[in-house]
């Protein structure tokens, strides 16, 4: 999981690095939007202990959030 420079390299699971970044960013955006909606609905300020990006990455690494590709059928 770590390369020689000490940087973290997540398992791609058949995805390119670009696809993985898009997948994680879309999930993080969704989680952040849920937080914003809850704040508006209940008129409270929610404090983030963990950033949405890290939550999305942990979900992916734990297998809680994934991606399946379904090609479009040609007509």
Buried (B, 14 or more C-beta within 10 A) or exposed (E): EEEEEEEEEEEEEEBEEEBBEEBBEEBBEEBBEEEEEEEEEEEEEEEEEEEBBEBBBEBBBEEEBEBEEEEEEEE
